Amino acid sequence: MNRFRWLFVLLGIVSAALAVRFVLHFPWTGTFEAMVGADWYLLAAAAVANLASLVAKGWSWHLLLRPAAPHRWRTAQAGTFVGAAVNSVSVSVSGEAARVQLVASRDAVPVGAAIWSLVWARVVEAIALVLFLALALALIPTDGWLRRLEVGAWVVLGLLAALTAFGVWPRLVGLLPAGWRPQLHGPTGAIEPARLVAPLALATVNWVAQWLSYHWAIGATHVSTSAAVSLVALVMANIGGFFRVTPGNVGVLQASLVIGMLAFHIPEDQALAAGLALQAVQVLPVIAIGVALVGAQGLRSLGSKRAESVGTA
């Protein structure tokens, strides 16, 4: 590792230089004016939509975890909101670790079951994203690469449907170690993919609510937006924030929105204002709810137990 230290130092210097150049040359005046003149009613609607997306996400996780480890619906919801709050002030998988710790402490859910239920929740969310994109792009006017994205989404859905219809997917799941499988066995003992329908539907609702949150937050800053713009912003933000390299994806979210919205010829100062407004409605209410559930000290404590959770599993 020491041999490559100079490379990391060089990358750090280059990154710092680019950041300074960005700060000095960015049109901050337009961003500030857009933030000051934001529509507070649309921001409130965006905040409500974001909270609704978390409820749907927590409900989907609850249905995936319940067969393996009985627990209360409100515990899964509390874990989801606390995890989102921890992600807002930390990096990497701290939020997921907080979800595991909370359900384990409140309803005695085995840590291993909680972790693998989160893995399958991610799988379901990914499939739900493909379904959401296919349906959304079929309903809104699109062309160019968005049309190709729609075709790709339908192709993926077709492949998944074929794998399920011919029994390939259940057999693949059956090859996994017992602790890694979703609990999809029906009364006869056979694996029933239909048991994923309700979690998949709720995960799709999660994406729809997120889309509304993005659309209203962007519109609140008086950006000339459309359903396609907010959809691209949603996709870009989730791609950019996949690795959670900053607390709450601060900076990453804004950069992703600027890049995505430039394709629609939206000025970068307006795109940044939209990103800052979106960040506010995503983070501030969730942190407030997280503090109300476990307290500020509890958020810090749960966030610090990431390594312990992984090691226990």
Residue pairs with C-beta under 8 A, 6 or more apart in sequence:
26 268
26 269
26 272
27 267
27 268
27 269
28 269
29 269
30 267
30 269
30 270
30 273
31 269
31 270
31 272
31 273
31 276
32 273
34 221
34 222
34 223
34 269
34 270
34 273
34 274
35 221
35 273
35 276
35 277
37 221
37 222
38 220
38 221
38 222
38 273
38 277
39 219
39 220
39 221
39 222
40 220
42 216
42 217
42 219
42 220
43 216
43 217
43 220
43 277
43 280
43 281
45 212
45 216
46 212
46 213
46 214
46 215
46 216
46 217
46 220
46 277
46 278
46 281
47 213
47 281
47 284
47 285
49 209
49 210
49 212
49 213
49 216
50 209
50 210
50 213
50 281
50 282
50 285
50 286
51 285
51 286
51 289
52 205
52 209
53 205
53 206
53 207
53 209
53 210
53 213
54 80
54 81
54 84
54 206
54 286
55 77
55 80
56 202
56 203
56 205
56 206
56 209
57 80
57 121
57 125
57 202
57 203
57 206
58 76
58 77
58 79
58 80
58 81
59 73
59 76
59 77
59 202
60 121
60 124
60 125
60 198
60 199
60 200
60 202
60 203
60 206
61 76
61 79
61 80
61 99
61 117
61 118
61 121
61 199
62 71
62 73
62 76
62 77
63 198
63 199
63 202
64 117
64 120
64 121
64 124
64 182
64 183
64 199
65 71
65 76
65 103
65 109
65 113
65 114
65 117
67 183
67 195
68 113
68 116
68 117
68 183
69 103
69 107
69 109
69 110
69 113
69 114
69 117
70 107
71 103
71 106
71 107
71 109
72 106
72 107
75 102
75 103
75 106
75 107
76 103
78 102
78 106
78 293
79 98
79 99
79 100
79 102
79 103
80 99
81 286
81 289
81 290
81 293
82 98
82 99
82 102
82 290
82 293
82 294
82 298
82 299
82 302
83 95
83 96
83 98
83 99
83 102
84 95
84 286
84 290
85 95
85 98
85 286
85 287
85 289
85 290
85 291
85 299
86 94
86 95
86 97
86 98
86 290
86 299
86 302
86 303
87 94
87 95
87 244
87 247
87 248
88 247
88 248
88 282
88 283
88 286
88 287
88 290
89 247
89 248
89 287
89 299
89 303
90 247
90 303
91 244
91 245
91 246
91 247
92 243
92 244
92 306
93 244
93 306
93 310
94 303
94 306
95 303
96 118
97 302
97 303
97 305
97 306
97 308
97 309
97 310
98 299
98 302
98 303
98 305
99 114
99 118
100 111
100 114
100 115
100 118
100 309
101 302
101 305
101 309
102 294
102 302
103 109
103 114
104 110
104 111
104 114
111 309
111 312
111 313
112 179
112 312
112 313
113 179
115 309
115 310
115 313
116 179
116 180
117 182
119 180
120 182
121 199
121 203
124 196
124 199
124 200
124 203
125 203
125 206
125 207
127 160
127 200
127 203
128 200
128 203
128 204
128 206
128 207
129 207
129 238
130 153
130 156
130 157
131 153
131 157
131 200
131 204
132 204
132 207
132 208
132 211
133 149
133 150
133 153
133 231
133 235
134 150
134 153
134 154
134 157
136 211
136 227
136 231
137 146
137 147
137 149
137 150
137 153
137 231
138 150
140 226
140 227
140 228
140 231
141 228
142 150
142 228
146 228
146 232
160 169
162 168
163 169
163 172
164 170
164 193
169 193
170 184
170 190
170 191
170 192
170 193
173 181
173 182
173 184
173 191
174 181
174 191
182 195
182 196
183 195
184 191
184 192
184 193
184 195
184 196
185 191
185 192
186 192
186 195
207 234
210 234
211 230
211 231
211 234
213 278
213 281
213 282
214 230
214 231
214 233
214 234
214 237
214 278
215 225
215 227
215 230
217 274
217 277
217 278
217 281
218 225
218 229
218 230
218 233
218 274
218 277
218 278
219 225
220 277
221 270
221 273
221 274
221 277
222 270
223 229
223 261
223 266
223 270
223 271
223 273
223 274
224 266
225 266
225 274
226 264
228 264
229 261
229 264
229 266
232 260
232 261
232 263
232 264
233 256
233 257
233 260
233 261
233 274
235 260
236 256
236 257
236 259
236 260
237 249
237 253
237 256
237 257
237 260
237 278
239 256
240 249
240 252
240 253
240 255
240 256
240 259
241 249
241 252
241 253
241 256
245 252
246 252
248 279
248 282
248 283
250 279
253 275
253 278
253 279
254 271
254 272
254 275
254 276
254 279
255 275
256 275
257 271
257 272
257 274
257 275
257 278
258 268
258 271
258 272
258 275
261 270
261 271
261 274
262 268
262 271
287 299
290 299
291 299
294 302
